[in-house]
Amino acid sequence: MGDAAECPCGKSSGWPAPVDLSDLLPGQTNGVVAMGLERVKGALNALGNPQNSFVAIQVAGTNGKGSICSLLHGALAAHGLRSGLYTSPHLVSWCERIRVGQAFITPTTLRALLVELRPLAQQWSLTPFEQLTVAAFLHFHRQAVDLAVLEVGLGGRLDATTAHCRRSTVAFAAIGEDHQEYLGPNLASIAREKAGVLSPGCVAFSGPQPAAVVPVLRQAAAACGATITWVPPLADDKFRALNLPLRGPVQQHNAAVAMAVLEHVSATMHPLDLQRSRKGMASVCWPGRLQHCHWQGHPLLLDGAHNRSAALCLRQHLDDKPSVGSIHWVLGILANKDAIGMLRALLRPGDRAWLVAIAESSCWSADQLVKQLPAAQAACLQLAPPPLGSTWPVPVALRQAFHQPPGSEAYVVVSGSLYLLGQLHHQGVIQVVKQN
């Protein structure tokens, strides 16, 4: 298998091809989750704390973390800085998660790192995410990065990325309800876990947050001696002038936070040129977010909305488009997600929805949900016939979604999980509409 694949953004770039690490890591949808910093700190200490050789910008939140990270890294790399980027999850390849400058970590290097770290991983019982985090920190150290952009995986206070002690700059993406089984039952409890990334003297930036979140972040900042700056979303004209590959009103929030962080970096760490930053931001490839594609010549939209707040944003984006009428949804929703909340946010009378299977994952099926939804939304769900099982195979669902009588064409959207989008990209069954 080669080291590069076609970029899921439709650009000509060295996007990493799938790499088989099943002998070292489980599939990314069935990995072990164990909160805490003791294990990862113990492993890093045994390595001589390689993460201390570089400073980090940490990005926390629920929806939009990856977008902010990609914009920051794109701007920093455009200046020729040795910028590291660590994100999760990946769409196609484990190698997507770790970059230095424009270069993804190679399969050979990532495998060698994981093999090298295996004794420590066993000694400290590291989870897969912790193994990857330690590998990223060691890689950044060996590559002599100037600074790294780190996306929080889950929560913040006990996330493995928080083991990095030189996180003087923090950014918050929108905080919403997700992973309640680990972070608590409501927005306030979730926000407290996210706010745990704040440390004495750090400078934080946040876009608009839900009313229940704002006082939690303010109190957490005051309690530890951090400062937090609230960043308004970019005005429509300023956002359009950036010519970003990321679409939708939510990206006006993410881009504003990224630009505020870059201004701070320019003033305190590395002088940055605004035009060069903008050029770097416009060059990023961050697929799966309001991404226009084709399947067998038919247009469809891909979006990785995987919780209620992200589903509300997706629905609002579609409602704002007068050309969009009824929608045919192809949805893959993992069994640990709030499927009821997501479907309530997404479905309107006249829509139809096929709930599909995601490889190697437990997913919601229509027959599990139809009795829990209001009648108008339950009527949208398409039950899979017995030979197909409880969920629809993705190709069958797509054929059904596009099989429409003349004059009744619906807009087709694939959503519910980034893992579903990654599966489609991996299989090569969709063609990306190239951005101008």
C-alpha positions in Angstrom: 0.0 0.0 0.0 1.3 3.5 -0.9 2.1 6.3 1.5 -0.3 8.8 -0.1 -3.9 8.9 -1.4 -6.1 11.5 -3.1 -6.9 14.3 -0.7 -10.5 14.0 0.6 -10.8 17.8 -0.1 -10.3 17.2 -3.8 -6.9 18.9 -3.8 -3.7 17.4 -5.2 -1.8 16.7 -2.0 -0.1 13.9 -0.2 -3.0 12.8 1.9 -2.0 9.6 3.7 -3.3 6.3 2.5 -5.0 3.8 4.9 -2.5 2.0 7.1 -3.1 -1.2 9.0 -2.1 -0.9 12.6 -4.5 -3.5 13.9 -1.7 -5.5 15.5 -0.9 -2.3 17.6 -4.2 -0.4 18.0 -7.9 -1.4 17.9 -10.3 0.1 15.4 -10.9 3.8 16.3 -14.6 3.2 17.1 -14.0 0.4 19.6 -11.0 1.7 21.6 -10.8 1.7 25.4 -11.7 5.0 27.1 -10.2 5.5 30.5 -10.0 9.0 31.9 -7.0 10.2 33.9 -3.5 11.7 33.5 -1.4 9.4 35.7 -0.7 6.8 33.0 0.3 9.2 30.2 2.3 11.3 32.6 4.1 8.2 33.9 5.0 7.1 30.3 6.2 10.6 29.3 8.3 10.9 32.4 10.0 7.6 31.6 10.9 9.1 28.2 12.4 12.2 29.8 9.3 14.4 29.1 9.9 15.1 25.4 6.9 17.4 25.3 8.8 19.9 27.4 10.9 20.8 24.3 8.0 22.7 22.6 5.1 24.9 23.5 1.6 24.0 22.6 -1.7 25.6 21.7 -4.5 23.4 23.0 -8.0 23.5 21.5 -10.9 22.2 23.6 -14.7 22.1 23.1 -17.3 19.8 21.5 -17.9 20.9 17.9 -15.3 22.8 15.8 -12.1 21.8 17.6 -10.6 20.2 14.5 -11.6 23.1 12.3 -9.8 25.6 14.6 -6.8 23.4 14.8 -6.5 23.0 11.0 -6.8 26.8 10.5 -4.2 27.5 13.1 -1.8 25.0 11.8 -2.3 26.1 8.2 -1.4 29.7 9.1 1.6 28.7 11.2 3.0 26.3 8.5 2.6 29.0 5.9 5.2 31.0 7.8 7.7 28.2 7.6 7.4 27.5 11.3 8.0 23.9 12.5 4.4 23.5 13.5 3.1 20.2 14.8 -0.6 19.3 14.5 -2.3 16.5 16.5 -6.0 15.8 15.9 -8.6 13.1 16.2 -10.4 11.1 14.9 -9.1 10.4 11.5 -11.1 9.8 8.3 -9.0 7.5 6.2 -5.6 6.9 7.9 -4.1 6.9 11.4 -1.3 9.0 9.9 -3.8 12.0 9.5 -3.6 12.6 13.2 0.1 13.7 13.3 1.7 16.3 11.1 4.8 18.5 11.1 4.4 21.4 8.7 2.8 20.1 5.5 4.0 16.5 6.1 1.9 13.8 7.7 3.7 11.2 9.8 4.6 8.3 7.5 3.2 4.8 8.2 6.8 3.5 8.7 7.5 6.2 11.3 4.2 5.8 13.1 4.5 2.1 13.3 8.1 2.3 14.5 7.1 4.8 17.3 4.2 2.5 18.5 6.5 -0.5 18.5 9.2 1.5 20.4 6.6 2.6 22.9 4.9 -0.8 23.4 6.8 -1.7 26.6 5.8 1.6 28.1 2.3 1.2 26.9 2.0 -2.1 28.6 3.8 -0.9 31.8 1.4 2.1 32.1 -1.7 0.4 30.6 -2.0 3.2 28.1 -5.2 3.5 26.1 -4.9 3.7 22.3 -5.5 7.5 22.4 -2.8 7.8 25.1 -0.4 5.8 23.0 -1.0 8.0 20.0 -0.6 11.1 22.1 2.7 10.0 23.5 3.8 9.0 20.0 2.9 12.5 18.7 4.8 14.3 21.5 7.9 12.1 20.9 7.6 12.7 17.1 7.3 16.5 17.6 10.3 16.5 19.9 12.4 14.5 17.5 11.3 16.8 14.6 12.3 19.9 16.7 8.9 21.6 16.3 8.6 25.3 17.3 5.1 24.8 18.7 2.3 22.3 18.4 -1.5 22.6 18.0 -3.2 19.9 20.1 -6.8 18.9 19.7 -8.4 17.6 22.9 -9.8 14.1 22.4 -12.4 13.9 25.2 -13.3 16.4 27.8 -10.1 18.3 28.8 -9.3 18.1 32.5 -8.3 14.4 32.2 -7.5 14.3 28.5 -4.1 12.9 27.5 -3.2 16.2 25.6 -3.5 18.0 29.0 -0.4 16.1 30.1 1.6 18.7 28.1 2.6 21.3 30.7 3.5 24.2 28.3 0.0 25.0 27.1 0.1 28.8 27.6 -2.5 29.4 24.9 -5.9 27.7 24.9 -8.9 28.0 22.4 -12.4 26.9 23.1 -14.7 25.7 20.3 -18.4 25.5 20.9 -19.3 23.4 23.9 -22.4 21.1 23.6 -23.8 17.9 24.9 -21.8 14.8 23.9 -20.0 12.0 25.8 -22.3 12.5 28.8 -21.3 9.1 30.1 -17.8 10.5 30.8 -18.4 14.2 31.2 -21.6 14.5 33.1 -25.3 14.9 32.4 -25.6 18.6 31.5 -23.9 21.5 29.8 -22.5 22.9 33.1 -20.8 19.6 34.1 -19.5 19.1 30.5 -18.2 22.7 30.5 -16.4 22.1 33.9 -14.5 19.2 32.4 -13.6 21.2 29.3 -12.5 24.1 31.4 -10.1 21.8 33.1 -7.5 22.6 30.4 -7.1 26.1 31.9 -3.9 26.6 33.9 -2.4 29.5 35.9 -1.3 32.3 33.6 -2.6 30.8 30.4 -4.5 32.9 27.9 -7.7 31.5 26.5 -10.0 32.5 23.6 -13.6 31.4 23.1 -16.3 32.1 20.6 -19.9 32.5 21.7 -21.1 29.7 24.1 -24.4 28.5 25.4 -25.7 30.5 28.4 -25.0 27.6 30.8 -21.3 27.4 29.7 -20.2 31.0 30.0 -20.2 31.3 33.8 -18.4 28.0 34.1 -15.6 29.1 31.9 -15.4 32.5 33.6 -15.3 30.9 37.1 -12.7 28.4 36.0 -10.4 31.0 34.5 -10.7 33.3 37.6 -10.1 30.3 40.0 -6.8 29.4 38.4 -5.5 32.8 37.3 -6.1 32.4 33.6 -7.5 35.0 31.3 -10.3 34.4 28.8 -11.2 36.6 25.9 -14.6 36.3 24.2 -14.4 36.5 20.4 -17.4 37.5 18.3 -18.0 35.6 15.0 -16.6 37.1 11.9 -18.9 39.4 9.9 -20.2 37.8 6.7 -18.0 40.0 4.4 -14.8 39.4 6.5 -15.5 35.7 6.5 -16.0 35.6 2.7 -12.8 37.5 2.2 -10.8 34.7 3.8 -11.9 32.3 1.1 -11.7 29.4 3.4 -12.5 25.8 2.3 -14.7 25.5 5.4 -18.3 26.5 4.8 -21.3 27.4 7.0 -22.1 30.0 9.7 -20.4 27.9 12.4 -17.1 28.4 10.6 -17.4 32.1 11.1 -17.1 31.4 14.9 -14.2 29.0 14.4 -12.3 31.3 12.1 -12.7 34.2 14.5 -11.2 32.2 17.3 -8.3 31.0 15.1 -7.5 34.5 14.1 -7.6 35.8 17.7 -5.2 33.0 18.7 -2.9 33.9 15.8 -2.9 37.5 16.8 -1.8 36.5 20.3 0.9 34.2 18.9 2.2 37.0 16.7 2.4 39.4 19.7 3.9 36.9 22.2 5.8 34.1 20.4 6.4 34.5 16.6 5.7 37.6 14.5 3.1 36.6 11.9 2.1 38.3 8.7 -1.7 38.6 8.3 -1.8 38.0 4.6 0.4 34.9 4.9 -1.8 33.6 7.7 -4.8 34.1 5.6 -3.2 32.3 2.7 -2.3 29.4 4.9 -5.8 29.2 6.4 -7.3 29.2 2.8 -5.1 26.2 1.9 -6.2 23.8 4.6 -7.8 20.4 3.8 -10.3 19.5 6.5 -12.8 17.2 4.9 -16.2 16.0 6.2 -17.6 19.4 7.1 -20.3 20.6 4.7 -18.4 18.9 2.0 -19.9 18.6 -1.5 -19.3 15.3 -3.3 -20.8 13.0 -5.9 -21.9 9.4 -5.7 -22.3 7.7 -9.1 -22.7 11.1 -10.6 -25.3 12.3 -8.1 -24.6 15.3 -5.9 -24.6 14.9 -2.1 -23.5 16.7 1.0 -21.2 15.1 3.7 -21.2 16.5 7.2 -19.8 14.9 10.3 -22.5 16.1 12.7 -22.5 13.5 15.5 -24.4 15.1 18.4 -27.5 17.2 18.9 -25.8 20.7 18.8 -23.9 19.8 15.6 -27.1 18.5 14.1 -28.9 21.7 14.9 -26.2 23.7 13.2 -26.4 21.4 10.1 -30.2 21.7 9.9 -30.0 25.5 10.3 -27.5 25.7 7.5 -29.8 23.7 5.2 -32.9 25.7 6.2 -31.1 28.9 5.3 -30.8 27.7 1.7 -34.0 28.4 -0.3 -33.0 25.9 -2.9 -33.1 23.0 -0.4 -36.6 21.4 0.0 -37.1 17.9 1.4 -34.0 16.1 2.4 -33.1 12.4 2.1 -30.7 11.6 5.0 -28.3 8.7 5.1 -27.3 8.6 8.7 -24.8 6.4 10.7 -25.3 7.0 14.4 -23.1 5.2 16.9 -25.0 3.4 19.7 -23.5 5.7 22.4 -24.8 8.9 20.7 -28.1 10.8 21.4 -29.9 9.5 18.3 -33.2 10.9 19.5 -31.9 14.4 20.0 -30.1 14.3 16.7 -33.1 13.1 14.7 -35.4 15.6 16.4 -32.9 18.3 15.2 -32.5 17.0 11.7 -35.9 15.6 10.5 -38.7 17.7 9.0 -42.0 16.5 7.5 -41.3 15.3 4.0 -37.8 14.1 4.7 -36.8 10.5 4.6 -34.0 8.9 6.6 -32.0 5.6 6.2 -30.0 4.6 9.3 -27.0 2.7 8.1 -24.3 0.5 9.5 -20.8 1.8 10.2 -18.1 -0.9 9.8 -17.0 -2.6 13.1 -19.4 -0.4 15.1 -22.7 -0.8 17.0 -25.2 1.7 15.5 -28.8 2.8 16.0 -31.4 1.3 13.7 -34.8 2.8 12.7 -36.8 0.1 14.5 -35.1 1.0 17.8 -36.1 4.7 17.4 -39.4 4.8 15.6 -41.5 4.5 18.7 -39.4 7.2 20.6 -39.9 10.0 18.1 -42.9 12.3 17.4 -45.1 10.8 14.7 -44.0 13.3 12.0 -40.4 12.4 12.5 -41.0 8.7 13.0 -42.7 8.7 9.6 -39.4 9.8 8.0 -37.5 6.7 9.1 -37.2 4.0 6.5 -37.2 0.5 8.1 -34.7 -2.0 6.6 -36.4 -5.1 5.2 -35.5 -8.4 7.0 -32.9 -9.7 4.6 -30.7 -6.6 5.2 -30.6 -6.7 9.0 -31.5 -3.9 11.4 -29.5 -1.2 9.6 -29.2 -0.4 5.9 -26.0 -1.2 4.1 -24.6 2.1 2.9 -24.7 1.4 -0.9 -28.3 0.2 -0.6 -29.3 3.3 1.4 -27.6 5.6 -1.1 -29.4 3.9 -4.0 -32.7 4.3 -2.2 -32.0 8.0 -1.3 -31.3 8.8 -5.0 -34.2 6.8 -6.4 -36.8 9.5 -6.7 -39.7 10.1 -9.0 -39.2 12.8 -11.6 -40.1 16.2 -10.3 -39.7 15.2 -6.7 -35.9 15.4 -6.3 -34.7 15.7 -2.7 -31.4 16.9 -1.4 -29.2 14.0 -0.2 -27.1 14.4 2.9 -24.8 11.8 4.5 -24.2 12.6 8.2 -24.3 11.2 11.8 -20.7 10.3 12.3 -17.2 11.2 11.0 -16.6 7.4 11.0 -19.3 6.9 8.3 -17.7 9.7 6.2 -14.3 8.1 6.7 -15.7 4.8 5.5 -17.0 6.4 2.3 -13.7 8.2 1.6 -11.8 5.0 2.4 -13.8 2.9 0.0 -13.4 5.5 -2.8 -17.1 5.4 -3.6 -17.5 9.2 -3.6 -15.9 11.9 -5.7 -15.1 15.2 -4.1 -16.2 18.4 -5.7 -13.0 20.4 -5.9 -13.0 23.8 -4.2 -12.1 26.9 -6.4 
